Amino acid sequence: MEWCNVYLLVISLCLCSILANHHIENKVEKRLSYIDTLIENLQSENWENDVVCYDKILEILHSARNSSLWAVWVLDSIQLPTGVLYGSKYQLGNYDECMKAVWLHTHPELRTKYCLVDVQLTDVVPQKGGEVNPYGTMEPYINTKTKHARALNTITWGICVPSQCGKDGVAIFLRMLLRFSALGGLSSEPRISVDDCQLAGEPYLYGTGVSVFFYVILSLMIIAVASTWYLSVNDCETSDSILPKLAKVFCMNKNTYDLVKPSSDDIPALHGVRALTAFIFVLTHQVFFHNSAAVVNGLDVDKDLDMVLFTTHTDLLTDTFLLMSGLLLARGLATKEKLENPLLALWKRYIRLIGPMALMVFYMASVFKHMGDGPMWPRLVGYEQETCEKNWWLSLLMLNNYINSEEMCYIILWYIPADYQLTILGIALIYFCRRHHRLGMVTVGVVAVLSVLLPAVDTYHQRLPATLIYDIETMINIRGNAVFNNTYIRSHHRVGAYLVGLAVGYLMAWYKPAQYKNIINKVYFFILYLTLIHRWIGVGSSHQDFFFKVI
């Protein structure tokens, strides 16, 4: 009886072993059949322009079939497109796995490179979508745009390939992989554009500009420390020599005190307006950067944008800063008994602005690209560097918001020349009013009328929407937006807000702080406050249909 039990146990173990081995063999066959299909598709393509790439990819596939680590490593870093129908535009794979193989420096023959490829899945221009039919084909759906103009038929694909591959080889390999994805059933032939490739293990070289920039920063720090020490050990309050005056300019203690000390001529309310406006600016720009990154749940982000209605008219926030600039200018000049030379005033203003701006432009042109890496880094940062290298002089001349604005160095720097150009207008009007009061007031009235008419005529003539429409395409490529380049950043479209600031500053110069409460009583003030809030909400949150037609 015992021998029978042992015999049955042995037979059971043998059967289990056979079944397990059969199950493993089936899995291996399935895995091998997938790689074999890749090899078969690879051989059916035309590789005349990149035979070396064909040989290396074929070697990777054959080695991966044998489970060679280096080959599986490459394939493991490649991601087939996922979530495209849900708004996932960027299919980046694993950038670090491709660029930082553990044997990179010991086996250079296995070196790879990471290429960023733009793929247009269909040749149809996306249009506004209607009702979705889940039983229909995917092609009508993928050829639509979402409510916020998110196109679904274009993706950016990061792919790891052998270092020997050229752009033609990368495009063929990617087209072959696309057939194995869920999008392989599309009837249209995809349009593939290989943007740029990063070679793993490539020596990283810093340009001369990096050294110069850090030497400049180091020199400024040394001068600041030396100036602070010099004034701390010397009594220079009554000295008229040049050295103490220069030391006061760079003294950290003096500058810190001047920055935080209270002033009897200060306007505390402006600090709150400035802080609140800056806070809203940070939030709205965060939406821009968020949508410029690799969002994988685009449809959810579209729903979130429905709740951020105030961002549809954020140019009003920029007008707030221009209004404050005009206010401070008029308030400072209105009560002066004798005005200085206007050219000298403009020169002083230019010197105050150009120092920090020049340092920022220098940083963007020479240093910024060395401050990080990643799959999207060369595309985003590289373009910023190129524009700054090409058009830095336009920024220093305060002309970058009018000349070659599509290639402006550091896109947010449009505000500084716009503010300076409006300062020229403000000083001219104030000086003219002081010398010829009646004629000056007529001139101000004419400028005020033109500040309303010119933007309207300009917008109508160029057949543009009245405001900058914040859809997904605009957030991803703000430089290519016609409204931004032709109206939003142009100072003559911002004159209205600046004139309001000049008027408020002029009134504040003549009505002293103790008299502010006598200008309007509390009841009228409260009514005016509610009216302004109502109009701000009505204008700021007006939500446009992004698929508009120009009359």
WODA-V132526 format. One record per backbone hydrogen bond with DSSP energy under -0.5 kcal/mol. NH is the residue of the N-H (numbers start at 1). CO is the residue of the C=O. E is the energy in kcal/mol with one decimal. If there is no record, write none. Layout:
nh & co & e
NH & CO & E
NH & CO & E
This chain:
nh & co & e
5 & 1 & -1.8
6 & 2 & -2.3
7 & 3 & -2.4
8 & 4 & -2.5
9 & 5 & -2.1
10 & 6 & -2.3
11 & 7 & -2.3
12 & 8 & -2.3
13 & 9 & -2.3
14 & 10 & -2.2
15 & 11 & -2.2
16 & 12 & -2.4
17 & 13 & -2.3
18 & 14 & -2.4
19 & 15 & -2.6
20 & 16 & -2.5
21 & 17 & -2.6
22 & 18 & -2.3
23 & 19 & -2.2
24 & 20 & -2.4
25 & 21 & -2.6
26 & 22 & -2.1
27 & 23 & -1.8
28 & 24 & -2.5
29 & 25 & -2.6
30 & 26 & -2.3
31 & 27 & -2.5
32 & 28 & -3.2
33 & 29 & -2.5
34 & 30 & -1.6
35 & 31 & -1.8
36 & 32 & -2.9
37 & 33 & -2.0
38 & 34 & -1.8
39 & 35 & -2.4
40 & 36 & -2.5
41 & 37 & -2.5
42 & 38 & -2.4
43 & 39 & -2.1
44 & 40 & -0.9
45 & 41 & -0.5
45 & 42 & -1.0
47 & 45 & -0.8
50 & 47 & -1.3
54 & 50 & -1.7
55 & 51 & -2.3
56 & 52 & -2.1
57 & 53 & -2.6
58 & 54 & -2.4
59 & 55 & -2.0
60 & 56 & -2.1
61 & 57 & -2.3
62 & 58 & -2.4
63 & 59 & -2.4
64 & 60 & -2.5
65 & 61 & -1.8
66 & 62 & -0.8
67 & 64 & -1.7
68 & 63 & -2.7
72 & 68 & -2.5
73 & 69 & -2.6
74 & 70 & -1.3
75 & 71 & -2.2
76 & 72 & -2.6
77 & 73 & -1.0
77 & 74 & -0.8
78 & 75 & -1.1
80 & 78 & -0.5
86 & 83 & -1.0
87 & 84 & -1.8
88 & 83 & -2.1
89 & 87 & -1.1
89 & 295 & -0.7
91 & 89 & -0.6
91 & 156 & -3.3
92 & 90 & -0.7
94 & 77 & -2.3
95 & 93 & -0.7
98 & 94 & -1.5
99 & 95 & -2.2
100 & 96 & -2.0
104 & 101 & -1.9
107 & 103 & -2.5
110 & 107 & -2.0
111 & 108 & -1.6
113 & 161 & -2.6
114 & 198 & -2.6
115 & 113 & -0.6
115 & 159 & -2.7
116 & 196 & -2.6
117 & 115 & -0.6
117 & 157 & -2.7
118 & 193 & -2.9
119 & 117 & -0.5
119 & 155 & -3.0
120 & 191 & -2.8
121 & 119 & -0.8
121 & 153 & -2.6
122 & 153 & -0.7
126 & 124 & -0.6
127 & 143 & -1.5
129 & 145 & -1.3
134 & 132 & -0.7
136 & 133 & -1.5
141 & 137 & -0.5
142 & 138 & -2.6
143 & 139 & -1.2
144 & 141 & -1.4
145 & 127 & -2.3
146 & 150 & -1.5
149 & 146 & -2.1
151 & 149 & -0.8
152 & 144 & -1.0
155 & 119 & -2.5
156 & 89 & -2.7
157 & 117 & -3.4
157 & 155 & -0.5
158 & 91 & -3.2
158 & 156 & -0.5
159 & 115 & -2.5
159 & 157 & -0.5
161 & 113 & -2.4
161 & 159 & -0.5
163 & 111 & -1.9
165 & 162 & -1.7
170 & 166 & -2.2
171 & 167 & -2.2
172 & 168 & -2.1
173 & 169 & -2.4
174 & 170 & -2.4
175 & 171 & -2.3
176 & 172 & -2.0
177 & 173 & -2.1
178 & 174 & -2.3
179 & 175 & -1.0
180 & 176 & -0.6
180 & 177 & -1.1
181 & 178 & -1.2
184 & 181 & -1.6
186 & 183 & -1.5
190 & 188 & -0.5
191 & 120 & -2.5
192 & 190 & -0.6
193 & 118 & -2.7
195 & 116 & -2.2
195 & 193 & -0.7
196 & 116 & -0.8
198 & 114 & -2.9
199 & 197 & -0.5
200 & 112 & -2.2
202 & 199 & -1.4
205 & 203 & -0.6
210 & 207 & -0.8
211 & 207 & -1.0
212 & 208 & -2.5
213 & 209 & -2.5
214 & 210 & -2.2
215 & 211 & -2.2
216 & 212 & -2.3
217 & 213 & -2.4
218 & 214 & -2.6
219 & 215 & -2.5
220 & 216 & -2.4
221 & 217 & -2.2
222 & 218 & -2.4
223 & 219 & -2.6
224 & 220 & -2.4
225 & 221 & -2.4
226 & 222 & -2.8
227 & 223 & -2.7
228 & 224 & -2.2
229 & 225 & -2.4
230 & 226 & -2.7
231 & 227 & -2.2
232 & 228 & -1.3
233 & 229 & -1.3
234 & 230 & -0.8
236 & 234 & -1.0
239 & 236 & -0.5
245 & 241 & -1.1
246 & 242 & -2.3
247 & 243 & -2.5
248 & 244 & -2.1
249 & 245 & -1.2
250 & 246 & -1.2
251 & 247 & -1.1
252 & 224 & -0.6
255 & 251 & -2.1
256 & 252 & -2.3
257 & 253 & -2.2
258 & 254 & -2.7
259 & 255 & -1.6
260 & 256 & -1.5
261 & 257 & -2.0
266 & 263 & -1.5
268 & 266 & -0.5
270 & 267 & -1.4
271 & 267 & -0.7
271 & 268 & -0.9
272 & 268 & -1.1
273 & 269 & -2.0
274 & 270 & -3.0
275 & 271 & -2.5
276 & 272 & -2.7
277 & 273 & -2.5
278 & 274 & -2.4
279 & 275 & -2.2
280 & 276 & -2.1
281 & 277 & -2.4
282 & 278 & -2.3
283 & 279 & -1.8
284 & 280 & -2.5
285 & 281 & -2.6
286 & 282 & -1.8
287 & 283 & -1.3
288 & 284 & -1.4
289 & 285 & -2.5
290 & 286 & -2.4
291 & 287 & -1.9
292 & 288 & -1.2
293 & 289 & -0.8
293 & 290 & -0.6
295 & 293 & -1.9
299 & 86 & -1.9
300 & 297 & -0.6
301 & 297 & -1.8
302 & 298 & -2.1
303 & 299 & -1.4
304 & 300 & -1.9
305 & 301 & -2.1
306 & 302 & -1.1
307 & 303 & -0.6
307 & 304 & -1.1
308 & 304 & -0.7
308 & 305 & -0.5
309 & 307 & -1.1
311 & 308 & -1.1
312 & 309 & -1.8
313 & 310 & -1.2
314 & 311 & -0.9
316 & 313 & -1.7
317 & 314 & -1.0
318 & 314 & -1.2
319 & 315 & -1.9
320 & 316 & -1.1
321 & 317 & -1.1
322 & 318 & -1.9
323 & 319 & -2.7
324 & 320 & -2.2
325 & 321 & -2.1
326 & 322 & -2.4
327 & 323 & -2.5
328 & 324 & -2.4
329 & 325 & -1.9
330 & 326 & -2.5
331 & 327 & -2.6
332 & 328 & -1.8
333 & 329 & -1.7
334 & 330 & -2.5
335 & 331 & -0.6
336 & 333 & -0.8
345 & 341 & -2.2
346 & 342 & -2.4
347 & 343 & -2.1
348 & 344 & -2.4
349 & 345 & -2.0
350 & 346 & -2.4
351 & 347 & -2.4
352 & 348 & -2.0
353 & 349 & -1.6
354 & 350 & -2.9
355 & 351 & -1.1
357 & 353 & -1.5
358 & 354 & -3.0
359 & 355 & -2.0
360 & 356 & -2.0
361 & 357 & -2.5
362 & 358 & -2.4
363 & 359 & -2.2
364 & 360 & -2.6
365 & 361 & -2.2
366 & 362 & -1.8
367 & 363 & -2.2
368 & 363 & -2.4
370 & 367 & -2.1
371 & 368 & -1.9
378 & 374 & -0.6
380 & 376 & -2.3
381 & 377 & -2.4
382 & 377 & -0.9
382 & 378 & -0.9
383 & 379 & -1.0
384 & 380 & -1.3
385 & 381 & -2.4
386 & 382 & -2.1
387 & 383 & -2.3
388 & 384 & -1.9
389 & 385 & -2.5
390 & 386 & -1.8
391 & 387 & -2.8
392 & 388 & -0.9
394 & 391 & -0.6
395 & 391 & -1.2
396 & 392 & -1.8
397 & 393 & -1.5
398 & 395 & -1.2
399 & 394 & -2.8
400 & 394 & -0.8
402 & 399 & -1.9
403 & 399 & -2.4
404 & 402 & -0.5
407 & 404 & -1.3
408 & 405 & -1.5
410 & 408 & -0.5
413 & 410 & -2.7
414 & 411 & -1.0
415 & 412 & -1.1
417 & 413 & -0.9
418 & 414 & -1.6
419 & 415 & -2.8
420 & 416 & -2.3
421 & 417 & -2.8
422 & 418 & -2.0
423 & 419 & -1.8
424 & 420 & -1.9
425 & 421 & -1.6
426 & 422 & -2.9
427 & 423 & -2.8
428 & 424 & -2.1
429 & 425 & -2.4
430 & 426 & -2.5
431 & 427 & -2.6
432 & 428 & -2.0
433 & 429 & -2.5
434 & 430 & -2.0
435 & 431 & -1.5
436 & 432 & -2.8
440 & 436 & -3.0
441 & 437 & -2.5
442 & 438 & -2.1
443 & 439 & -2.2
444 & 440 & -2.4
445 & 441 & -2.2
446 & 442 & -2.4
447 & 443 & -2.7
448 & 444 & -2.4
449 & 445 & -2.2
450 & 446 & -2.6
451 & 447 & -2.2
452 & 448 & -0.7
452 & 449 & -1.0
453 & 449 & -2.4
454 & 450 & -2.8
456 & 452 & -1.1
457 & 453 & -3.0
458 & 454 & -3.0
459 & 455 & -2.4
460 & 456 & -2.4
461 & 457 & -2.9
462 & 458 & -1.9
463 & 460 & -0.9
464 & 459 & -2.3
469 & 467 & -0.6
470 & 468 & -0.6
471 & 469 & -1.7
472 & 148 & -2.8
475 & 471 & -2.0
476 & 472 & -2.3
477 & 473 & -2.3
480 & 477 & -0.7
481 & 478 & -1.4
485 & 481 & -2.1
486 & 482 & -2.5
487 & 483 & -2.0
488 & 483 & -2.7
489 & 484 & -1.6
490 & 487 & -0.9
493 & 490 & -1.4
494 & 491 & -1.8
498 & 494 & -1.5
499 & 495 & -2.7
500 & 496 & -1.9
501 & 497 & -1.9
502 & 498 & -2.2
503 & 499 & -2.5
504 & 500 & -2.5
505 & 501 & -2.6
506 & 502 & -2.2
507 & 503 & -2.2
508 & 504 & -2.5
509 & 505 & -1.5
510 & 506 & -1.0
510 & 507 & -0.5
511 & 507 & -2.5
512 & 510 & -0.8
515 & 512 & -2.1
516 & 512 & -0.6
516 & 513 & -1.0
518 & 515 & -1.5
519 & 515 & -0.5
519 & 516 & -1.4
520 & 516 & -0.6
525 & 521 & -2.3
526 & 522 & -2.5
527 & 523 & -2.3
528 & 524 & -2.8
529 & 525 & -2.5
530 & 526 & -2.4
531 & 527 & -2.2
532 & 528 & -2.5
533 & 529 & -2.4
534 & 530 & -2.4
535 & 531 & -2.5
536 & 532 & -2.6
537 & 533 & -2.5
538 & 534 & -2.4
539 & 535 & -2.5
540 & 536 & -3.3
541 & 537 & -1.9
542 & 539 & -1.0
544 & 542 & -0.7
546 & 544 & -0.7
548 & 546 & -0.9
